[in-house]
Amino acid sequence: MFDGMQRRVVSIWFPRLASDRALRARPLEGPFALTLKHANTNRIHCLNNAAERAGLTRGMPFSDARAFCPDLQSRPADPRADLRFLLTLRRWAVRYCPWVGLEDDDGLVLDITGAAHLFGGESALLMDMRQRLSRAGLTAHIGLGDSRGAAWALARHGEGTAETGQAIDALRDLPVAALRLEDKTIVALGRLGLRTIYDLANAARAPLSRRFGPSLLMRLDQALGEQPEQITPLKDPPHYGVRMTFPDPIGISSDVMAGTERLLIQLCTKLHARETGARILCLTLRRVDQDSQQVELRLARPMRDAARILPLFERGIKDVDAGYGIDQMRLEAVQVEAMPVQQLSHVSTGSKDRLDDLITRIGTRIGLENVQRFLPADSHIPERSFLIAPAAYSAPDSAWVTLRPRPLHIFPANPILGAHIIPTPPKHFRWRRMSFSTARAIGPERIAPEWWLEEDAWRSGVRDYWTVETRQGRRLWLFFTPQSPGWFVQGEFA
């Protein structure tokens, strides 16, 4: 703010932010509403103008809304997407002034002190805002005043402008709800006959302070500009990108690798300063004919070590067509993750780093999602005791905790032939066209099905598992089903 200059604040309220965002993506005609589950009831979260004209309101149960308006179309609400959209609008509002913050979850606040003249005055600035937001399909109410409280009140309860030093004249007829008070305070003031801001401003302050506390008069003074209220702008997210321009074009792979190394050193310095690591890197090579080629590198783990990352770019850079030469290189960390500093120990992590580099190299050829690992799962059912997850997006878990050893190979249960239908392992049996003789049997281990899961293979009931060592050298995992007597092979030990 400039010394001696009256502060001017703009408040932009988006009463239909969520529904406007949804309809921008997929336009519809007629009444429309977004629903959100609250207290086990699906309720109206946000609705368009046509739905409001049909008599629907926010917070109404969705079943009641459909009864009032059979033509109502709906979609589930997405509060996270709404917040991302509001942050996008905040970045757009920076074109008017650098001091922009969020106002609740559906508004923006701008300190335009000393910036209005750049757009031809305050009226021209507000007109430009309204026109741009209207063309974007957004419903917006805008208020302008000397304070944040006055701008908020005008945007939500009147949409107007308070001239410099004339806040009370612009706010006098607005309800006391425009002061951002609690509902119980608004009701209590109404019972005292204080329904407008003018009534409250002319009432005795001492009784109001004793009855309602200091917060009521603080909100009044903030709206009238007699007590300052700060606007906290959001910081722009850090940008992890570096570039280099060459006086003469280059085209040899070794030169491109040398330039990439210099860019990596600069980028990794930024990543290290913010304790983050890159997961996806994008190297853009601009040719002299203004065409560009990109080399994308997806890493198995967050990394910020230039010496380790550089060799991983080699394969992609060799496939680049330099054309008549490359005159600019740009390296950007498209996706980053937290990578805090860790305490050093006597245990070396070299083997883990080499494994991550190997996963990255293989992933660049077949895709990181196709390099998978087995993880233990919390289930005593053999088929459900493990999960398969991409190695790049999962960490190796602790070893499987089992009371009995499990076979290395587990496959769908296969019935065996020539076995007597008795609970003890057969002495002779045939499996997969091979004959076996039992030398030693360990068991049984009874495993019951998980009744809360639908598993067709386990509908027969419990199973009694045996580890059978055959005279032919095979160690098999057999089980017996008492409910419908039969023997099956489900696994083989190494």
C-alpha positions in Angstrom: 0.0 0.0 0.0 1.3 3.5 -0.8 1.7 6.0 2.0 -1.2 8.5 2.3 -3.4 6.5 -0.2 -6.8 5.3 0.8 -7.1 1.5 0.8 -9.5 0.0 -1.7 -10.6 -3.6 -1.5 -12.6 -5.8 -4.0 -14.5 -8.9 -3.0 -15.7 -11.3 -5.6 -18.3 -13.9 -4.6 -19.1 -16.9 -6.7 -22.5 -18.1 -5.4 -22.7 -21.0 -7.9 -19.0 -21.8 -8.1 -19.4 -25.6 -8.0 -22.4 -25.8 -10.4 -20.8 -23.3 -12.8 -17.6 -25.4 -12.8 -19.5 -28.6 -13.5 -21.6 -27.0 -16.3 -18.5 -25.5 -17.9 -17.2 -29.1 -18.4 -20.5 -30.7 -19.4 -23.2 -28.1 -20.3 -26.9 -29.0 -19.6 -30.2 -27.3 -20.1 -32.8 -27.1 -17.4 -32.6 -27.5 -13.6 -29.3 -28.8 -12.4 -27.8 -29.5 -8.9 -24.7 -31.1 -7.3 -25.3 -33.4 -4.4 -23.2 -34.2 -1.4 -23.7 -36.8 1.3 -24.1 -35.2 4.7 -25.1 -37.1 7.9 -26.1 -40.2 5.8 -28.4 -38.0 3.7 -27.8 -37.0 0.1 -28.4 -33.2 0.0 -28.2 -30.4 -2.5 -24.7 -28.9 -2.4 -25.0 -26.3 -5.2 -27.5 -25.6 -8.0 -28.0 -23.4 -11.0 -30.4 -20.6 -11.6 -33.0 -22.8 -13.2 -33.1 -25.0 -10.1 -33.4 -22.0 -7.9 -36.4 -20.7 -9.9 -38.0 -24.1 -9.4 -38.0 -23.5 -5.6 -35.0 -25.7 -4.7 -32.5 -24.5 -2.1 -29.1 -25.6 -0.8 -29.1 -28.2 2.0 -32.4 -29.7 0.8 -32.6 -33.5 0.8 -32.1 -34.7 -2.7 -35.2 -36.9 -2.5 -37.4 -33.9 -1.6 -35.8 -31.9 -4.5 -36.7 -34.6 -7.0 -40.2 -34.6 -5.7 -40.5 -30.8 -6.2 -38.7 -30.9 -9.5 -39.0 -34.2 -11.4 -36.8 -32.8 -14.3 -33.9 -32.1 -12.0 -30.5 -33.4 -13.3 -27.8 -34.0 -10.8 -24.2 -35.1 -10.4 -22.0 -35.8 -7.4 -20.2 -32.8 -6.0 -16.4 -32.7 -6.0 -15.1 -30.2 -3.3 -11.5 -30.8 -4.2 -12.1 -29.9 -7.9 -14.0 -26.8 -6.7 -11.0 -25.7 -4.6 -8.6 -26.3 -7.6 -10.9 -24.2 -9.8 -11.0 -21.4 -7.2 -7.2 -21.4 -7.0 -7.2 -21.1 -10.8 -9.4 -18.1 -10.5 -7.0 -16.6 -8.0 -4.2 -16.9 -10.4 -6.4 -15.2 -13.0 -7.2 -12.4 -10.6 -3.5 -11.5 -10.2 -3.8 -9.7 -13.6 -5.6 -6.9 -11.7 -3.3 -6.7 -8.6 -0.6 -8.8 -6.9 -2.4 -8.9 -3.6 -5.1 -11.6 -4.0 -6.4 -14.0 -1.4 -9.2 -16.5 -0.9 -12.4 -15.6 0.8 -14.1 -18.6 2.4 -14.5 -21.4 -0.1 -16.4 -19.5 -2.8 -14.8 -16.1 -3.1 -11.7 -13.9 -3.7 -10.5 -10.7 -2.1 -8.2 -8.2 -3.9 -6.4 -5.2 -2.6 -6.4 -2.9 -5.6 -4.9 0.1 -3.8 -2.9 2.0 -6.4 -3.7 -0.4 -9.2 -7.1 0.8 -10.5 -5.7 3.6 -12.6 -3.9 1.0 -14.8 -7.4 -0.1 -16.1 -8.9 3.3 -16.4 -10.3 3.7 -12.9 -12.3 1.6 -10.5 -15.5 1.5 -12.6 -13.6 0.3 -15.7 -11.7 -2.3 -13.6 -15.0 -3.7 -12.2 -16.6 -3.7 -15.6 -13.7 -5.6 -17.0 -14.0 -8.2 -14.2 -17.7 -8.7 -14.8 -17.4 -9.1 -18.6 -14.5 -11.6 -18.4 -16.3 -13.7 -15.7 -19.6 -13.6 -17.6 -17.9 -14.8 -20.8 -16.4 -17.6 -18.8 -19.9 -18.7 -17.7 -19.4 -17.8 -14.1 -21.9 -16.1 -11.8 -20.1 -13.4 -9.8 -21.1 -10.7 -7.4 -18.6 -8.0 -6.8 -18.2 -5.5 -4.0 -15.8 -2.6 -3.6 -15.0 -0.6 -0.4 -12.4 0.9 1.8 -12.1 -2.3 3.9 -12.3 -6.0 3.5 -15.5 -6.2 5.6 -17.3 -3.5 3.5 -16.4 -5.3 0.3 -17.5 -8.6 1.6 -20.8 -7.2 2.8 -21.5 -5.4 -0.6 -20.6 -8.5 -2.6 -22.9 -10.8 -0.7 -25.7 -8.5 0.3 -26.0 -5.8 -2.3 -23.3 -5.9 -4.9 -22.3 -2.3 -5.0 -19.5 0.2 -4.5 -18.8 2.2 -1.4 -17.2 5.5 -2.2 -14.0 6.5 -0.4 -14.8 7.4 3.2 -18.5 6.7 2.7 -18.8 3.1 4.0 -21.7 3.8 6.4 -23.8 5.3 3.6 -23.3 2.2 1.4 -23.8 -0.3 4.2 -26.6 1.4 6.3 -29.5 -0.6 4.8 -27.7 -4.0 4.7 -28.7 -6.6 7.3 -26.5 -7.3 10.2 -25.7 -10.7 8.6 -23.4 -8.7 6.2 -21.0 -8.3 9.1 -20.0 -12.0 9.1 -21.6 -12.7 12.4 -22.7 -16.1 13.9 -26.3 -17.1 13.4 -27.1 -17.0 17.1 -25.8 -13.4 17.3 -27.9 -12.4 14.3 -31.1 -13.8 15.9 -30.3 -12.1 19.2 -29.8 -8.8 17.5 -33.1 -9.1 15.6 -34.9 -9.7 18.9 -33.5 -6.4 20.1 -34.7 -4.6 17.0 -31.2 -4.2 15.5 -31.7 -5.6 12.0 -29.5 -3.3 9.8 -26.0 -2.1 10.0 -27.2 1.5 10.5 -29.3 0.4 13.6 -26.2 -1.3 15.0 -23.9 1.6 14.4 -26.2 4.0 16.2 -26.8 1.7 19.2 -24.9 2.2 22.5 -21.6 0.3 22.3 -21.1 -0.6 26.0 -24.3 -2.7 26.4 -23.5 -4.5 23.1 -20.0 -5.3 24.2 -21.1 -6.6 27.6 -23.8 -8.9 26.0 -22.1 -10.1 22.8 -18.4 -9.7 23.6 -15.8 -7.8 21.6 -16.3 -9.7 18.4 -19.5 -8.0 17.4 -18.1 -4.4 17.6 -14.8 -5.7 15.9 -16.8 -6.9 12.9 -18.7 -3.6 12.8 -15.4 -1.5 13.0 -13.8 -3.7 10.3 -16.7 -3.1 7.9 -16.6 0.7 8.5 -12.8 0.8 8.0 -12.1 1.9 11.6 -10.2 -1.3 12.4 -7.6 -2.8 9.9 -8.0 -6.3 8.6 -5.2 -8.0 6.7 -5.5 -9.7 3.4 -3.1 -12.7 3.2 -2.3 -13.6 -0.4 -1.5 -17.2 -1.3 2.0 -17.9 -2.5 2.4 -19.3 -6.0 3.7 -22.9 -5.9 7.4 -23.3 -6.5 8.4 -23.7 -10.2 11.0 -26.4 -10.9 12.2 -25.5 -14.3 15.5 -24.3 -15.8 16.5 -23.4 -19.4 19.5 -22.8 -21.5 19.9 -20.9 -24.8 22.9 -21.6 -27.1 24.5 -18.9 -29.3 25.2 -21.6 -31.9 22.9 -24.7 -32.5 24.1 -28.1 -31.3 23.2 -31.5 -32.6 25.6 -34.1 -31.3 24.3 -36.3 -28.5 27.4 -35.7 -26.3 26.7 -31.9 -26.5 23.1 -32.4 -25.6 24.1 -34.7 -22.7 26.5 -32.0 -21.5 23.8 -29.4 -21.6 21.4 -31.7 -19.8 24.0 -32.2 -17.0 24.3 -28.4 -16.5 20.5 -28.1 -16.3 20.3 -31.1 -13.9 22.8 -29.5 -11.5 20.7 -26.3 -11.4 17.4 -28.1 -11.0 18.7 -30.5 -8.3 20.0 -27.5 -6.4 16.4 -26.1 -6.3 15.0 -29.5 -5.3 17.5 -29.9 -2.5 16.8 -26.4 -1.1 13.0 -27.3 -0.8 13.6 -30.9 0.3 11.8 -32.4 -2.6 12.7 -34.9 -5.2 11.6 -35.3 -8.9 9.4 -38.2 -10.0 8.8 -37.1 -13.6 11.3 -35.0 -15.6 10.6 -33.4 -19.0 13.5 -32.3 -21.2 12.3 -30.0 -24.1 14.7 -29.5 -27.0 13.8 -26.6 -29.3 15.3 -26.8 -32.8 16.2 -23.8 -35.0 13.1 -24.5 -37.1 11.0 -23.7 -34.0 9.9 -27.4 -33.7 10.4 -29.0 -30.3 11.1 -32.6 -29.2 10.6 -33.8 -25.6 12.3 -36.5 -23.6 10.3 -37.6 -20.6 11.9 -39.5 -17.8 9.8 -41.3 -15.1 11.7 -42.2 -12.0 11.0 -45.2 -9.7 11.7 -43.0 -6.6 12.0 -39.3 -5.9 15.5 -38.2 -6.8 17.6 -35.1 -6.8 21.1 -36.5 -7.5 22.2 -35.1 -10.9 24.9 -37.8 -11.2 22.4 -40.6 -10.9 19.7 -39.0 -13.1 21.9 -38.0 -16.0 22.7 -41.6 -17.3 19.0 -42.3 -17.3 18.4 -39.6 -20.0 21.0 -41.2 -22.4 18.6 -43.6 -24.2 16.0 -40.9 -24.8 18.5 -38.3 -26.0 20.0 -40.8 -28.6 16.5 -41.1 -30.2 16.1 -37.3 -30.7 16.2 -35.9 -34.2 18.2 -32.6 -33.9 17.3 -31.5 -37.4 19.3 -28.4 -38.3 20.4 -28.0 -34.7 19.1 -27.3 -31.2 19.3 -23.7 -29.9 17.4 -24.0 -26.6 17.0 -26.7 -23.9 14.5 -26.6 -21.0 14.3 -29.1 -18.1 11.3 -29.2 -15.8 10.3 -31.4 -12.9 6.7 -32.0 -13.8 6.0 -34.0 -10.7 7.8 -33.7 -7.4 7.4 -35.3 -4.0 8.6 -34.5 -0.5 12.1 -35.9 0.1 13.2 -34.6 3.6 16.7 -34.9 4.7 17.4 -38.2 6.5 19.8 -39.2 9.2 22.9 -40.9 7.9 23.7 -44.4 9.2 26.4 -47.0 8.9 24.1 -49.1 6.7 24.8 -48.4 3.0 21.9 -47.7 0.7 23.9 -48.3 -2.5 22.1 -51.5 -3.3 18.6 -49.8 -3.0 19.7 -47.0 -5.2 20.9 -49.4 -7.9 17.6 -51.2 -7.7 15.7 -48.0 -8.2 17.9 -47.1 -11.2 17.3 -50.5 -12.7 13.5 -50.1 -12.3 13.7 -46.7 -13.9 15.7 -48.1 -16.9 13.3 -51.0 -17.4 10.3 -48.7 -16.9 11.5 -46.3 -19.7 11.2 -49.3 -22.1 8.0 -51.1 -20.9 6.4 -48.5 -18.6 6.9 -48.2 -14.9 3.4 -49.6 -14.2 4.5 -52.9 -15.7 7.4 -53.4 -13.3 5.6 -55.0 -10.4 6.3 -56.5 -7.0 4.5 -58.7 -4.5 3.4 -57.3 -1.2 1.9 -59.1 1.8 -1.8 -58.8 2.4 -3.7 -59.2 5.6 -5.5 -62.5 4.9 -5.0 -66.1 5.9 -6.5 -67.3 2.6 -3.5 -68.4 0.4 -4.9 -66.8 -2.7 -5.4 -63.5 -0.9 -2.2 -63.4 1.1 -0.4 -61.1 -1.4 -1.0 -58.1 -3.6 0.7 -57.1 -6.9 1.6 -53.4 -7.1 3.9 -51.3 -9.4 7.3 -51.3 -7.9 7.8 -47.6 -8.6 4.8 -46.6 -6.6 5.1 -48.9 -3.6 7.7 -49.7 -1.0 8.8 -53.3 0.0 6.8 -54.2 3.1 7.9 -56.5 5.9 8.1 -60.2 5.3 5.0 -62.4 5.3 4.1 -63.4 8.9 2.7 -67.0 8.8 2.6 -69.7 11.4 3.3 -72.3 8.8 5.6 -72.1 5.7 3.9 -71.4 2.4 5.0 -72.8 -1.0 6.8 -70.7 -3.4 4.4 -71.5 -6.2 0.7 -71.3 -5.5 -1.8 -72.1 -8.3 -5.5 -73.0 -8.7 -6.5 -76.1 -6.9 -6.1 -79.3 -9.0 -7.8 -82.5 -8.0 -5.6 -85.6 -7.6 -6.5 -89.1 -8.8 -6.2 -92.4 -7.0 -6.5 -91.1 -3.5 -8.7 -92.6 -0.9 -11.4 -90.3 0.5 -10.0 -90.2 4.1 -8.5 -87.3 6.1 -4.9 -88.6 6.0 -2.7 -88.0 3.0 -2.8 -90.8 0.4 0.3 -93.0 0.1 0.0 -93.2 -3.7 -1.7 -90.7 -6.1 -1.6 -89.3 -9.6 -1.4 -85.6 -10.4 -0.8 -84.0 -13.8 -0.3 -87.4 -15.4 2.5 -88.2 -12.9 2.5 -90.9 -10.2 3.7 -90.0 -6.7 4.4 -91.9 -3.5 4.2 -90.2 -0.2 7.4 -90.3 1.8 6.6 -87.8 4.6 3.6 -85.7 5.5 3.4 -82.7 7.9 0.0 -81.4 9.0 -2.9 -80.8 9.1 -3.3 -77.0 9.1 -7.0 -76.1 9.0 -7.9 -72.9 7.2 -11.4 -71.6 7.4 -13.0 -69.3 4.7 -13.5 -65.6 5.2 -17.2 -65.4 5.5 -17.3 -61.7 4.7 -15.9 -62.2 1.3 -17.5 -63.8 -1.8 -15.0 -66.5 -2.9 -16.5 -69.3 -5.1 -13.5 -71.6 -4.6 -14.0 -71.5 -0.8 -17.8 -72.1 -0.7 -17.2 -75.8 0.2 -16.0 -74.9 3.7 -12.8 -75.5 5.6 -9.7 -77.0 4.2 -7.0 -79.2 5.9 -3.6 -78.5 4.4 -0.7 -80.9 4.4 3.0 -80.5 3.3 3.7 -83.8 1.4 7.3 -84.9 0.5 7.2 -87.4 -2.3 9.7 -90.1 -3.0 10.1 -88.6 -6.5 11.6 -85.4 -4.9 8.6 -83.1 -5.2 7.3 -81.2 -2.2 3.6 -80.5 -2.7 1.0 -78.6 -0.8 -2.2 -80.7 -0.6 -5.5 -80.0 1.1 -8.5 -82.2 2.1 -12.1 -80.9 2.1 -14.1 -82.6 4.9 -17.5 -81.2 3.8 -17.3 -82.8 0.3 -14.4 -85.3 0.7 -11.7 -84.9 -1.8 -7.9 -84.2 -2.2 -6.4 -81.3 -4.1 -2.9 -79.9 -4.9 -2.6 -76.1 -4.7 1.1 -75.4 -4.4 4.7 -76.7 -4.7 7.6 -75.8 -2.5 11.0 -75.0 -4.0 
